[in-house]
Amino acid sequence: EGKTELTEKDIDDRLYTAGQPDPDLIVRTGGEMRLSNFLLWQSSYAEHYSDPCYWPDFDENHLDQALEAYGLRVRKFGGNK
């Protein structure tokens, strides 16, 4: 019997987020700089933003700051361009 090649699509299709677009921005509250195994596969090209505010107090103003910072970034999607 021959081996079956495992593809990225095979993995994508088996995740809880199958059929959903990958995130463009991951916001981490509490000043943490790690992802803690959160959407590791799906966030490979996401921009990451850390805010010192803890989640219960994270409000619309904090979100606006995160989106503003995201809007200033030049996204390269793994390339050097």
N, C-alpha and C positions, 0 to 999 in steps of 0.2 A: 504494500500500500504506500502511495506517495504522501509526502507531507503537504499539509495545507498551509499556505502562507497567511499569516496574521497581518492585517492592514490597520492603519489608523482608523479607517471607517468601521472596521469590526469592533474596535474598542469604543469609539464614539457611540455606536448603535446599542451598546450594552450598559451605558451609564444612565443614572437616574435622570440626567438632563438631556437624554436623546431627543433630537428634534428641536431643541432650543438653541438659539445662537449663543456662542461663547461670549462671556462678558468683555466689555471694553475697559471697564474700570472696576477695581476691587477696592473698597474703602475698609480700612481696619481701624477700629476705634481703640481707645485706651493707650495710645502711643505705641502699640506693638508693631514690630517691623517684620514679623513672620506671618506666614499664611496658616500655620497649624493644620495642614492637610486639607484646607478648604479649597475645593475645586482645582486641585493641582493640575489635572490634565487640561481642563477647560480654560484655565487662566494663563496659559503659556505665553500669550501675546497681549494680555491685559496690562494696563497701567495700574500701578499700585499706589494708593494714597493712605498715609497714616495720619490720624488726628488724635491729639492727646485727650480729647473729650471721651468720657465713657458712654457706652451705648444709651443708657436711659436718658442722658442729657443731650445726645446728638440730635440737633434740630435742623430746621430748614436753612438757617444761616450757615451751619457747619456743612451741610450738603452743598450749598451755593459755593462755599470756599473750595470744596473738593472739585466741583465741576469747573470752577474757574482755573484751578491749577491744572486740571486735565486738559482744558482748552488751550493752555499755553505750551503743552508738550508737542514735540515733533515725533510722530509715531513712525517707526521704521519696520515693524513686523519682522524683525530678525535680520534685516538687511542693513547695509551701510549707507544707503542713499539719503 
